[in-house]
Amino acid sequence: MSPREGSPATSGEILNGLAKSESQLRAFIDQLPALAWSARPDGSPEFLNEQCHAYTGLSSETLCGSGWEAAVHADDMERMRVWWATLLERGAPGETEIRFRRFDGAYRWFLVRALPAFDERRRLVAWYGNNTDIEDFKRAEEKLKQRETELQQIVDTIAELIIFLRPDGSAIHANRFALDYTGIPPEDVDKTGFRERIFHPDDVERLREERRKALLGSVPFGNEQRVLGKDGRYRWFSIRYNALLDQHGAPIRWYAAGIDIDERKKIEERLRNENVALRDEVDRTSMFEEIVGSSEPMRRVLKQVDNVAPSDSTVLILGETGTGKELLARALHRRSRRSAQAFVRVNCAAIPPALIASELFGHEKGAFTGALERRLGRFEAADGGTLFLDEIGDLPMETQIALLRVLQEREFERVGSNRPVSVDVRLIAATNRDLSAAVAAGTFRQDLFYRLNVFPITVPELRKRVEDIPVLLEYFVGRYARKVGKRIRHIGKHTIAACKAYSWPGNIRELQNVVERSVILTDGDTFFFHGSWLKPESTVSSRSKQGLSVLTAGEVELIEAALAECHGRISGPSGAAVKLGIPRQTLESKIKSLGINKYGSKAQV
């Protein structure tokens, strides 16, 4: 064995080994594709690799003498000094982005990282760092920011509510339209509770679970909800959600775009209310489609309709039950500038007093027991059109006050709300009561009466327009004959005379009902009706010179017509008794008591 084998290395050998290792390490560091350096504990430069000299074109003396400040961009100098002083004070690692000048004078962005080194006693002995070129990354980042700015400007010009969301549905950003509409500052968009702040609480609760499940997927979805504007009012929006997906198909961002559909929702609600109103009207349609009659009283009424229909003035229609007040209201609407809009009828006497306010003005959800959702009232259903309040004399006093406000201010509040709702409605009211007497009795407000009584129209009773009765008979007989598939060509003179002699306390409605019933029972082509269907009068008609009551005169004509059709036969399947629907003995008794000749002669009384 050699004498040196196994013996300790000499100090010279150790130094030579360390020098060789340092040389190899320096050569390795010089070849790194980064600017590597070290500094003393006070921060002064100690070592810079060849890449530092090659990039800057500066010597070691220059770089170590003045530090990196000789190559740092002037705009980044102060920021670098503050950063480096902070690191020295804390003795902690850190990084920053700085622009350094290249040997040809061009500046490039570098990511500067610094790491402190400590000895076994935790004393700071050196700083080690490297500067990595990130110029290409910064340029790409700048282009991306520029594109984002351009896209943001485009999004801000869109007149839709647009909100950017995280995968969990929390808001990140809102476009200018959304900010202007809601009045929320940009810095508040990403705060907790943003959604609850702008959306109606009922809609947030209603859509909470549905929205949560949809956000877990990646399929576009949508809903309709109300958004609070900076004016304190909610408007309906249709909101569509679309996802930006990563390479695995998972959402990394959602985009919500909302379109204002408030007008559409109001129209839909109005149509729903109109449909309800129409369903209510199916079984109680107007007495006839056109106003029939040319008597002087009716001509005066129609002249009034022509005068007031084009205006928006409130009209008060007065008249007995069954005179056709609703028909006149519809005529006013058809001849007005609002004819293309809704005509909504409300029978004030048919609605319980506790519900009349809700029926007229609508209510909010939870306003009272059973109010499970918000409902628009008849005023909103008639917005732009005509509202006909029939039997207005039956309105409760508290509703009269609310109605007066609508007439004065053109706005009201739904039950359970304190927000005013503006409407453009033409009001037509009708009653068979004496409102002046009701005002005197204290059951109807005098100020409301004055507001309603702008243009009063009184519909004449049928007994005051007897010259219209033949035309009305012909109209009703034709109408109901077509309805049941019969051909009735004649109306007897005695039938017309009996109708003219009768006072018709139920007016046209009573006449209509009598004719409909009679048409059903008429088998031939001559119309007749049973005299007993006319209500007996307390006085004898002046037309019965021979002592016959109106009722008796009607019976005589009815029986004579039946006997004429049956050629005098009383009994049997084709006899007059069957035709009249009464027992044979009863008919014979009436023929005898009324002095009727069953073979066609007139009654002998």
C-alpha positions in Angstrom: 0.0 0.0 0.0 1.2 3.4 -0.8 2.4 5.5 2.2 -0.3 8.1 1.4 -3.2 5.6 1.2 -5.5 6.0 4.2 -3.8 9.1 5.5 -5.7 12.4 6.2 -5.9 14.9 3.3 -3.7 17.9 3.7 -5.1 21.4 4.0 -3.7 22.1 0.5 -5.6 19.3 -1.0 -8.8 20.4 0.7 -8.4 23.9 -0.6 -7.6 22.7 -4.1 -10.8 20.5 -3.9 -12.9 23.4 -2.8 -11.5 25.6 -5.5 -12.3 23.0 -8.1 -15.8 22.6 -6.8 -16.4 26.3 -6.8 -15.1 26.6 -10.3 -17.4 23.8 -11.5 -20.4 25.4 -9.6 -19.6 28.9 -11.1 -19.3 27.4 -14.6 -22.7 25.7 -14.0 -24.3 29.0 -12.7 -22.8 30.9 -15.6 -24.7 28.6 -18.0 -28.1 29.0 -16.3 -30.7 30.6 -18.7 -31.4 33.2 -16.0 -29.6 36.1 -14.4 -28.2 34.6 -11.2 -26.6 36.6 -8.5 -25.7 36.8 -4.8 -25.5 39.6 -2.3 -24.0 40.3 1.1 -26.3 40.5 4.2 -26.5 44.3 3.7 -27.7 43.8 0.1 -24.7 44.9 -1.7 -23.9 42.8 -4.9 -21.2 40.1 -4.4 -21.5 37.8 -7.4 -23.2 37.9 -10.8 -23.1 35.1 -13.4 -22.0 35.5 -17.0 -25.6 35.9 -18.1 -25.9 39.1 -16.2 -22.9 40.6 -18.0 -24.0 39.2 -21.3 -27.5 40.6 -21.0 -26.6 44.1 -19.6 -23.2 44.5 -21.4 -21.9 45.9 -18.2 -18.7 44.8 -16.4 -18.6 43.2 -12.9 -17.1 46.4 -11.5 -20.0 48.5 -12.8 -22.7 46.1 -11.7 -21.2 45.4 -8.3 -20.3 49.1 -7.8 -23.6 50.7 -8.5 -25.7 47.6 -8.2 -28.5 46.7 -10.5 -29.6 50.3 -10.5 -27.5 50.9 -13.5 -29.7 48.6 -15.6 -33.1 49.2 -13.9 -35.8 51.1 -15.7 -36.2 54.6 -14.3 -40.0 54.0 -13.7 -39.3 50.9 -11.7 -36.4 52.2 -9.6 -38.4 53.5 -6.6 -40.5 50.4 -6.5 -37.5 48.1 -6.6 -35.8 50.1 -3.8 -38.8 49.9 -1.5 -39.2 46.1 -2.3 -35.5 45.4 -1.6 -35.5 47.5 1.6 -38.5 45.6 2.8 -36.8 42.2 2.2 -33.7 43.3 4.0 -35.7 44.5 7.0 -37.7 41.3 7.3 -35.0 38.9 6.2 -37.7 37.0 4.3 -37.8 35.7 0.7 -39.8 37.7 -1.9 -40.3 38.5 -5.6 -41.2 41.4 -7.8 -41.4 42.3 -11.5 -38.8 44.8 -12.8 -37.7 46.0 -16.3 -34.0 45.7 -17.0 -32.0 47.3 -19.8 -30.4 45.0 -22.3 -27.0 45.7 -23.8 -28.6 47.1 -27.0 -30.7 49.6 -24.9 -34.0 47.7 -25.0 -35.8 47.0 -21.8 -37.4 43.6 -20.9 -39.5 42.4 -18.0 -37.9 40.1 -15.4 -39.3 38.2 -12.5 -36.9 38.9 -9.6 -36.7 36.4 -6.8 -34.5 36.8 -3.7 -33.9 34.1 -1.0 -32.0 34.8 2.3 -29.3 32.3 3.6 -28.7 31.7 7.3 -25.9 29.9 9.2 -26.5 27.4 12.0 -27.1 30.2 14.5 -29.8 31.7 12.2 -27.7 34.6 11.3 -28.2 36.1 7.8 -25.0 35.5 5.8 -26.0 36.1 2.2 -28.8 36.7 -0.4 -29.2 34.5 -3.4 -31.4 35.4 -6.3 -32.2 35.0 -10.0 -34.0 37.1 -12.6 -36.1 35.3 -15.1 -37.1 36.9 -18.4 -40.9 37.2 -18.6 -41.1 39.7 -21.4 -43.1 37.3 -23.7 -45.5 36.5 -20.8 -46.0 40.2 -20.0 -46.7 41.0 -23.6 -49.3 38.2 -23.8 -50.7 39.5 -20.5 -50.9 43.0 -21.9 -52.6 41.8 -25.0 -55.1 39.8 -22.9 -55.8 42.9 -20.7 -56.2 45.0 -23.8 -58.7 42.4 -25.2 -60.5 42.3 -21.9 -60.7 46.1 -21.9 -62.1 46.1 -25.4 -64.6 43.3 -24.5 -65.6 45.2 -21.4 -66.2 48.3 -23.4 -68.4 46.2 -25.8 -70.2 44.6 -22.9 -70.8 48.0 -21.4 -72.5 49.2 -24.6 -75.0 46.4 -24.5 -78.4 47.6 -23.2 -78.9 44.4 -21.1 -78.1 43.5 -17.6 -74.9 41.4 -17.7 -73.2 39.9 -14.7 -70.1 37.7 -14.5 -70.3 34.9 -11.9 -67.9 32.5 -10.2 -68.8 28.7 -10.5 -70.7 28.9 -7.2 -72.9 31.7 -8.6 -71.4 34.6 -6.7 -71.0 37.8 -8.6 -67.6 39.1 -9.9 -68.4 41.9 -12.2 -71.4 43.8 -13.7 -71.6 45.8 -16.9 -72.4 49.5 -17.1 -76.1 48.9 -17.8 -76.5 46.8 -14.7 -74.6 49.3 -12.5 -76.7 52.2 -13.9 -80.0 50.4 -13.5 -79.4 49.1 -9.9 -77.3 52.1 -8.7 -74.8 49.8 -7.1 -71.1 50.9 -7.2 -68.7 48.6 -9.0 -66.8 47.8 -5.8 -69.9 46.3 -4.2 -70.6 43.8 -7.0 -68.4 41.0 -5.6 -69.5 41.5 -2.0 -71.6 38.9 -0.2 -75.3 39.4 -0.5 -75.2 41.1 -4.0 -77.9 38.8 -5.3 -80.2 39.3 -2.4 -79.7 43.0 -2.7 -80.8 43.4 -6.4 -83.4 40.6 -6.8 -86.9 40.4 -5.3 -86.8 38.4 -2.0 -89.7 36.2 -3.2 -87.8 35.3 -6.5 -84.6 34.6 -4.6 -86.3 32.1 -2.4 -88.4 30.7 -5.3 -85.4 30.1 -7.5 -82.8 29.2 -4.9 -82.8 25.4 -5.2 -83.4 25.5 -9.0 -80.5 27.8 -9.5 -78.2 25.9 -7.2 -78.7 22.6 -9.1 -78.3 24.3 -12.5 -75.0 25.9 -11.5 -73.6 22.4 -10.6 -73.9 21.4 -14.2 -72.7 23.1 -17.4 -75.9 23.4 -19.5 -77.2 26.9 -20.2 -80.4 27.7 -18.2 -82.7 30.6 -17.6 -85.4 32.1 -15.4 -87.5 35.2 -14.9 -87.2 37.3 -11.8 -87.6 40.9 -10.6 -84.6 43.3 -10.3 -84.6 46.3 -8.1 -83.8 49.6 -9.8 -82.2 52.6 -8.2 -85.7 54.2 -8.3 -86.8 51.7 -5.7 -89.1 49.8 -8.1 -88.8 46.2 -9.3 -89.0 45.3 -13.0 -89.2 41.8 -14.5 -86.1 40.5 -16.4 -85.6 37.3 -18.4 -82.1 36.1 -17.3 -80.1 33.6 -19.3 -77.1 31.8 -17.9 -74.2 30.5 -20.0 -71.0 28.8 -18.8 -67.3 29.2 -19.8 -65.9 25.7 -19.5 -62.3 24.4 -18.9 -60.7 21.6 -20.8 -62.5 19.1 -18.7 -65.9 20.6 -19.4 -66.3 22.1 -15.9 -67.5 25.7 -15.5 -64.9 28.2 -14.6 -67.2 31.2 -15.0 -70.9 31.9 -15.7 -72.3 34.8 -17.6 -75.8 36.0 -16.8 -77.6 38.2 -19.3 -80.9 39.8 -18.4 -83.5 41.4 -20.8 -86.2 43.7 -19.5 -89.6 41.9 -19.9 -91.6 44.0 -17.5 -94.1 45.3 -20.2 -94.6 41.7 -21.4 -95.2 40.5 -17.9 -97.8 43.3 -17.3 -99.5 42.4 -20.6 -99.6 38.7 -19.6 -101.0 39.5 -16.2 -103.5 41.9 -17.8 -104.5 39.1 -20.2 -104.9 36.7 -17.3 -107.1 39.1 -15.5 -109.1 39.7 -18.7 -109.5 36.0 -19.2 -110.8 35.8 -15.6 -113.2 38.7 -16.4 -114.3 37.0 -19.7 -114.9 33.7 -18.0 -117.1 35.6 -15.5 -118.9 37.2 -18.3 -119.7 34.0 -20.3 -123.0 33.3 -18.6 -124.0 36.9 -18.3 -123.2 38.5 -21.6 -125.0 41.6 -22.6 -128.7 41.4 -23.6 -127.9 41.9 -27.3 -124.9 42.7 -29.4 -126.2 45.9 -30.8 -128.4 48.6 -29.3 -131.9 48.0 -30.8 -134.4 50.8 -30.9 -135.1 54.1 -32.6 -137.5 55.7 -30.1 -137.0 59.4 -29.2 -135.7 58.5 -25.7 -133.1 56.1 -27.2 -132.1 58.6 -29.8 -131.3 61.1 -27.1 -129.2 58.6 -25.2 -127.2 57.6 -28.3 -126.6 61.2 -29.1 -125.1 61.6 -25.6 -122.9 58.5 -26.3 -121.6 60.0 -29.5 -120.8 63.3 -27.7 -118.8 61.8 -24.8 -117.3 58.6 -26.2 -114.3 60.2 -27.9 -113.2 61.9 -24.7 -111.7 60.3 -21.5 -114.3 61.9 -19.3 -115.8 59.7 -16.5 -119.4 58.7 -17.4 -122.1 57.7 -14.8 -124.9 55.6 -16.3 -128.2 55.6 -14.4 -131.2 53.4 -14.9 -133.3 50.6 -13.6 -132.2 47.0 -13.5 -132.3 45.4 -16.9 -132.3 48.6 -19.0 -128.9 47.8 -20.6 -126.5 49.9 -18.7 -123.6 47.6 -19.4 -124.4 47.5 -23.1 -124.2 51.3 -23.2 -120.9 51.2 -21.4 -119.5 48.8 -24.0 -120.8 51.1 -26.8 -118.9 54.0 -25.1 -115.8 51.9 -25.1 -116.1 50.7 -28.7 -116.5 54.3 -29.9 -113.6 55.7 -27.9 -109.9 55.9 -28.7 -109.3 53.0 -26.3 -111.4 50.6 -28.3 -108.3 48.4 -29.1 -107.5 48.0 -25.4 -109.3 46.0 -22.7 -112.8 46.6 -21.4 -113.0 45.2 -17.9 -116.2 44.8 -16.0 -116.6 44.6 -12.2 -119.9 44.0 -10.5 -119.4 45.8 -7.2 -122.5 44.2 -5.7 -121.3 40.6 -6.4 -118.0 40.9 -4.5 -117.8 40.5 -0.7 -116.8 43.9 0.9 -113.7 42.3 2.4 -112.4 41.4 -1.0 -113.4 44.3 -3.1 -110.2 46.3 -2.6 -108.1 43.3 -3.6 -110.3 42.8 -6.6 -109.9 46.4 -7.8 -106.3 47.2 -6.8 -104.6 43.8 -6.5 -102.5 42.5 -3.6 -99.0 41.5 -2.7 -98.0 38.1 -1.6 -98.9 37.6 2.1 -101.1 40.7 2.2 -103.8 38.6 3.9 -104.6 35.0 4.6 -104.8 33.1 1.3 -102.7 35.6 -0.6 -100.2 33.1 -1.8 -98.8 35.2 -4.7 -98.9 38.7 -6.0 -102.0 39.5 -8.1 -102.8 42.4 -10.3 -106.2 44.0 -9.8 -108.8 45.1 -12.3 -107.4 48.6 -12.6 -104.1 47.3 -13.8 -105.9 44.8 -16.1 -107.7 47.7 -17.7 -104.6 49.9 -18.0 -104.9 51.8 -21.3 -108.5 50.7 -21.7 -111.9 51.1 -19.9 -113.0 49.9 -16.5 -116.7 49.5 -16.0 -117.8 49.6 -12.4 -121.4 48.2 -12.3 -123.6 48.7 -9.2 -121.1 51.3 -7.9 -123.6 52.4 -5.2 -122.7 49.1 -3.4 -119.1 50.1 -2.8 -118.0 50.0 0.9 -117.0 53.4 2.3 -113.3 52.6 2.6 -113.1 51.5 -1.0 -114.8 54.7 -2.1 -111.9 56.6 -0.6 -109.4 54.6 -2.5 -111.4 55.0 -5.7 -111.5 58.7 -5.2 -107.7 58.8 -5.0 -107.4 56.9 -8.3 -109.8 59.4 -10.0 -107.8 62.4 -8.6 -104.2 61.2 -8.9 -104.4 58.3 -11.4 -102.5 56.0 -9.0 -103.2 53.5 -6.2 -101.5 51.0 -3.9 -102.0 47.3 -3.9 -103.2 45.7 -0.7 -100.2 45.0 1.4 -97.9 47.5 -0.4 -97.0 51.1 0.0 -95.6 51.6 -3.5 -97.9 53.7 -5.8 -98.9 52.1 -9.1 -99.8 54.5 -11.9 -102.6 53.6 -14.4 -104.2 55.2 -17.4 -107.8 54.0 -17.2 -111.1 55.5 -18.4 -113.8 54.9 -15.7 -117.5 54.3 -16.5 -119.8 53.6 -13.6 -123.4 52.5 -13.4 -126.0 52.1 -10.7 -129.7 51.6 -10.3 -129.7 53.5 -7.0 -130.4 57.1 -6.3 -126.8 58.3 -5.4 -128.1 61.7 -4.4 -130.2 60.1 -1.7 -127.3 57.8 -0.7 -125.1 61.0 -0.3 -127.8 62.5 1.9 -128.1 59.3 3.9 -124.3 59.3 4.4 -123.7 55.9 2.7 -122.0 57.4 -0.4 -119.2 60.0 -0.4 -120.3 63.4 -1.8 -116.8 64.1 -3.3 -116.8 60.8 -5.1 -120.3 61.4 -6.4 -119.1 64.7 -7.9 -116.1 62.9 -9.5 -118.3 60.3 -11.0 -121.1 62.6 -12.1 -119.0 64.3 -14.8 -121.3 63.2 -17.6 -124.4 61.4 -16.4 -126.5 59.3 -18.9 -129.9 58.0 -17.9 -131.1 54.9 -19.7 -134.9 55.0 -20.2 -137.1 52.2 -18.9 -138.7 49.9 -21.5 -142.2 51.2 -20.5 -141.0 54.7 -21.6 -139.9 53.4 -25.1 -142.8 51.1 -26.0 -142.4 52.0 -29.7 -139.2 50.0 -29.6 -140.9 46.8 -28.3 -141.9 45.4 -31.8 -138.3 45.8 -33.0 -136.9 44.2 -29.8 -139.4 41.3 -30.1 -138.3 40.7 -33.7 -134.6 40.8 -32.7 -135.0 38.5 -29.7 -137.2 36.0 -31.5 -134.8 35.8 -34.4 -131.8 35.4 -32.1 -133.2 32.6 -30.0 -134.9 30.9 -32.9 -131.5 30.6 -34.6 -130.0 29.4 -31.4 -132.3 26.4 -31.1 -132.6 25.8 -34.9 -136.2 26.9 -35.5 -137.7 29.1 -38.2 -140.2 31.5 -36.7 -141.6 34.0 -39.3 -144.5 35.7 -37.7 -145.3 37.5 -34.4 -149.0 37.9 -33.7 -150.4 41.4 -33.4 -152.0 40.4 -30.1 -148.6 39.3 -28.8 -147.2 42.7 -29.7 -150.2 44.5 -28.1 -149.8 42.5 -24.9 -146.1 43.3 -24.7 -146.8 47.0 -25.2 -149.5 47.0 -22.6 -147.3 45.3 -20.0 -145.1 47.7 -17.8 -142.0 45.4 -17.8 -140.6 46.0 -14.3 -137.6 43.9 -15.3 -137.1 46.0 -18.5 -135.3 44.5 -21.5 -133.8 41.7 -19.4 -137.3 40.5 -18.5 -138.4 40.7 -22.1 -135.4 38.7 -23.2 -136.1 35.9 -20.8 -139.8 35.7 -21.7 -138.9 35.5 -25.4 -136.2 32.9 -24.9 -138.6 30.6 -23.0 -141.4 31.1 -25.5 -139.2 30.3 -28.5 -138.3 27.0 -26.9 -142.0 26.1 -26.6 -143.0 27.4 -30.0 -143.5 24.6 -32.6 -144.8 26.4 -35.7 -143.7 29.5 -37.5 -145.8 31.9 -35.4 -144.4 33.2 -32.2 -146.5 33.2 -29.1 -146.0 33.1 -25.3 -147.9 32.1 -22.2 -149.6 35.2 -20.7 -149.0 33.9 -17.2 -145.3 34.6 -17.7 -146.0 38.3 -17.5 -146.2 39.5 -13.9 -149.8 40.6 -12.9 -150.3 44.3 -12.6 -152.0 46.0 -9.7 -153.9 48.3 -12.0 -156.0 47.6 -15.0 -154.4 48.6 -18.3 -156.0 51.6 -20.1 -155.7 49.5 -23.3 -158.2 47.0 -21.9 -161.4 49.0 -22.6 -163.4 45.8 -22.3 -162.2 45.1 -18.8 -159.5 42.6 -19.6 -156.3 42.8 -17.6 -153.0 42.7 -19.4 -152.5 39.1 -18.1 -155.9 38.0 -19.4 -155.3 39.6 -22.8 -152.0 37.8 -23.1 -153.7 34.4 -22.2 -156.4 34.9 -24.8 -153.9 35.5 -27.6 -151.7 32.6 -26.5 -154.6 30.2 -26.3 -156.2 31.4 -29.6 -152.8 31.0 -31.4 -152.4 27.5 -30.0 -155.9 26.5 -31.1 -155.4 28.0 -34.5 -152.3 25.9 -35.0 -154.0 22.7 -33.8 -157.2 23.4 -35.8 -159.3 23.6 -32.7 -158.1 20.3 -31.3 -157.7 20.5 -27.5 -156.6 17.0 -26.4 -154.3 14.4 -27.8 -150.6 14.4 -28.8 -151.2 17.2 -31.4 -153.7 19.1 -29.3 -153.4 22.7 -27.9 -153.2 21.5 -24.3 -149.9 19.6 -25.0 -148.6 22.5 -27.0 -149.3 24.9 -24.1 -148.0 22.4 -21.6 -151.1 22.4 -19.4 -153.7 19.7 -18.5 -156.6 19.4 -20.9 -159.1 20.2 -18.1 -157.3 23.4 -17.3 -157.4 24.5 -21.0 -161.0 23.7 -21.3 -161.8 25.7 -18.2 -159.8 28.7 -19.5 -161.6 28.6 -22.9 -164.9 28.6 -21.1 -164.1 31.3 -18.6 -162.5 33.6 -21.2 -165.2 33.1 -23.8 -162.8 31.8 -26.4 -164.1 30.1 -29.6 -161.8 27.2 -30.1 -162.5 27.4 -33.9 -161.0 30.8 -34.3 -163.5 33.5 -33.2 -162.3 36.1 -30.8 -163.0 35.9 -27.1 -166.3 37.0 -25.9 -166.0 38.8 -22.6 
